[in-house]
Amino acid sequence: MKRFDFNKDWKFRRMGEDSWVQVQLPHDAMLSSKRTADSPGGQALGYFTGGVYEYEKRFDAPQKWNGQKVILEFEGVYRNAEILLNGRKLAFHAYGYTRFFVDLTTEICIGQENTLLVRADNSDLPNSRWYTGGGIYRPVWLHLGGKISIPPEGVKVTTLSCDPARIRVETAHNGGEVQIEIRRGGKVVAEANGDQAELEIPDAALWSEDSPELYQCCAILKDNGTVVDSAEVTFGIRRLEWSAKGFFVNGKETLLRGGCIHHDNGLLGAAAFSKAEERRVRILKENGFNAIRSSHNPISSAMLEACDKYGVYVMDEAWDMWYKPKMKHDYALDFEKYWQEDLSAMIQRDYHHPSVIMYSIGNEVSEPHDERGLSLAGKLVDAVRRLDPTRPVTCGLNLMILQTAAKGKAVSKADTENGKEEAAKMPAPTNSTMFNMMAAMIGTGMNKSAANKEVDAAASPVLDLLDIGGYNYASGRYPLEGDLHPERVIVGSETFPQDIAKNWEMVKKYPYLIGDFMWTAWDYLGEAGLGAWTYHKDGCTFDKPYPWLLADAGAVDILGHPGAEAAYAAVVWGVRKEPYIGVVPLNHPKEDLYKATWRGTNAMDCWAWKGCEGNKTTVVVYADGAKAELLLNGKCVGRAKVKEYKAEFKVKYAPGTLTAVVYDEAGNETGRSELHSGSGELGIRLTAEQGTAAPGEVIYIDVDLAYPDGVIEANADLCLEASVTGGELLGFGSANPRTEESYVSGKFTTYYGRAQAVVRCGEADKVIVNVTDGKHVETKEIPVIERCES
């Protein structure tokens, strides 16, 4: 069947509203809703409010569709989606993160206008522990095919061996004969015939993080020699092996330099624009990450495609909960009815993505402490292996939660086995949230609490079912497992970023420990203030009040700017060679700093602090060396030993140049870096991430308060207003984690000198972005040209 874009010309309204507004998908309905201090979603959802969202699209079904199959593909609707065509309900899909198909064939009116209505019910809050977004937040596609055709997902490619490279191609269809062509770079490299064909790929280029080589499999369907349909899938050829000796890709031991991510795109909310998803993957790869964990739900198709393209491994996770609720209205209420459907949808979609190297069946679930939960875990593992025997199965397990549950203690006020109505009455705190609150009080020392016999006894039954055990905040167990469980393979599925030096030494030391996934690689909406280091007095508690918005826990902030923790990890991993200089903010003298557990520093790479002369600060240098020296305007501030890849200095601020020099044991210089304060007149600087764009393409424009020499000023923030001609302003904002401003208003205050505009290009020959502070206007023009997609 042929696939067509079905994302334009939709109308949207919230239930109860009379007027509709025109929208183009993907669209996050929650992002433009009010944020209120008394929102039932609370801190978890960043104080956004929910609702019932309606989307309508009217479209003609031409006569040429007569006799054809008409199928819609929804990549993601949050949540409880109802699909109606011409007033008749055709489908319901509960889970907000899996793809589903709706067959319109028997209900569509040929030769007439048809009305499609999608209703998403996101009114019952809280239903998540983080910001979800709402509505049709991922793309929609229309599939058309004749009586003899290949259905969506009708082609399945399996790698049988890599040396020589052999694949099997299975094609589902309802008549005719199948011809298979394998292409690379537009050239046919192998051919075969048949519904189940095996092909050898000569001189095959294998897929890995270092060489993400991709192929296309084209299945051509013929009826009496005439081509009646075709289908194409992109795939990679690679071999995965795992044991207590390590994790191997194409025979090469691979250590996973990982980070957890949520699904939202910051200023765009949950809307899954392909450009935004690819941008996140690219920036993470540039900063040394070679793996991501999709926490805690299946990520978008666009992000998987980007991981395929850039060579980033994926732990694709199915759910945050099973049948015991973590939030009052969460998906646990529907889990037992739909889990098989969800798992099948995730794996069928992911099967051809070489970036997906393992599946996770859950996160911090307490159910496996008893027979019922352990039985379910076994069913989940068996289902994954049946659907895809080529990849290992893991689960992000919090061993302390399992131990608590095994003792018969409640780990959540919503932890109940009552019916749906009873469970819906339970209050909101969750087992994972309770653990987070404990961790916030105890700190990273909680890692050691998992290293005891009781924890081992509670966790081992479910760990023994998995191919790879995922350990959340349990690094204290890492050294023990080789002796206690010599066949066990484990991964740090969730860890504190400030522990990366200690954790990575263990990853390198213990073959059975295959990697580390920090919480978190990229900042996100909701779980407001989880990782914040703040000078606001309301930041002293874990459950931070309105107007907290962001988790503020990302090694990379929501604008895509890598911070000190991203640099620290890159140094530890050995992928960053030059030292990193981080400066603790200078504009809060004598103010108390409130520190959250999910962050190790609030330092930033800036030495431009207007009006802060004489203020004291701490400067941290991340480097691989023996000693570090810090110089201010050429004068030595001090020397310090580099311990666990970092050295700290106390400094009084003075404008000029801050220099870090690193030495080896013999005293030889091995690297240096500099930060500068700016000079000249401070102004607004607009920098587009690309020189040209295509119609409909999403582009990012950095909006900085900068000096003529390019230095960004951190202590002169301004409220700015952005406008666009020749396109649409999708989002405008900064990385401020505590704000009442809205990303969709066009007005926002910079944060430490940085903001960003995200624009969708129109059909004009250029898009013009204007940003003003009320006195001055800065303009950026980006040419819009027609071009083929790469």
Salt bridges, closest charged atoms under 4 A:
GLU54 OE1 - ARG13 NE 2.90
GLU54 OE2 - ARG119 NH2 2.92
GLU56 OE2 - LYS11 NZ 3.16
GLU56 OE2 - ARG58 NE 3.15
GLU73 OE2 - ARG99 NH1 2.90
GLU73 OE1 - HIS143 NE2 2.65
GLU82 OE2 - LYS89 NZ 3.13
GLU82 OE1 - ARG119 NH1 3.40
GLU107 OE2 - ARG88 NE 3.22
GLU153 OE2 - ARG99 NH2 2.18
GLU170 OE2 - ARG168 NE 3.53
GLU181 OE1 - ARG183 NH2 2.62
ASP195 OD1 - HIS173 NE2 2.70
GLU198 OE1 - ARG166 NH2 3.40
GLU200 OE1 - ARG166 NH1 3.57
GLU209 OE1 - ARG257 NH2 3.64
ASP210 OD2 - LYS252 NZ 3.04
GLU213 OE1 - ARG184 NH2 2.95
GLU232 OE1 - ARG183 NH1 3.58
GLU241 OE1 - ARG239 NE 3.42
GLU277 OE1 - ARG280 NH2 3.17
GLU278 OE2 - LYS309 NZ 2.87
GLU286 OE2 - ARG282 NH1 3.36
ASP308 OD2 - HIS353 ND1 2.55
ASP316 OD2 - ARG349 NH2 3.48
GLU317 OE2 - ARG293 NH2 2.79
GLU317 OE1 - HIS296 ND1 2.71
ASP320 OD2 - ARG129 NE 2.87
ASP320 OD1 - LYS326 NZ 3.23
GLU336 OE1 - ARG372 NH2 2.98
GLU341 OE2 - HIS93 ND1 3.20
ASP350 OD1 - ARG349 NE 2.83
ASP370 OD2 - HIS369 NE2 3.66
ASP388 OD2 - ARG391 NH1 2.55
ASP415 OD1 - LYS324 NZ 3.51
GLU417 OE2 - LYS324 NZ 3.81
GLU417 OE1 - ARG372 NH1 3.62
GLU454 OE1 - LYS407 NZ 3.47
ASP456 OD1 - ARG477 NH2 3.08
ASP456 OD1 - HIS485 NE2 2.76
ASP464 OD1 - ARG488 NH2 3.13
ASP467 OD1 - ARG385 NH2 2.86
GLU481 OE1 - ARG477 NH2 3.08
GLU481 OE2 - ARG488 NH1 3.34
GLU494 OE1 - ARG293 NH1 2.77
GLU505 OE2 - LYS508 NZ 3.21
GLU527 OE2 - ARG129 NH1 3.78
GLU527 OE1 - HIS262 NE2 3.90
ASP538 OD2 - ARG738 NH2 2.99
ASP552 OD1 - ARG599 NH2 3.68
GLU565 OE1 - ARG599 NH1 2.77
GLU578 OE2 - ARG576 NH2 3.97
GLU591 OE1 - HIS588 ND1 3.40
ASP605 OD1 - HIS561 NE2 3.37
GLU629 OE1 - ARG639 NH2 3.57
GLU669 OE2 - ARG672 NE 2.92
GLU674 OE1 - HIS676 NE2 3.39
GLU689 OE2 - ARG279 NH2 2.77
GLU689 OE1 - ARG282 NH2 3.63
GLU697 OE2 - LYS275 NZ 3.37
GLU697 OE1 - ARG787 NH2 2.80
ASP704 OD2 - ARG685 NH2 3.05
GLU728 OE1 - ARG760 NH2 2.77
ASP773 OD2 - HIS776 ND1 3.71
GLU781 OE1 - LYS766 NZ 3.59
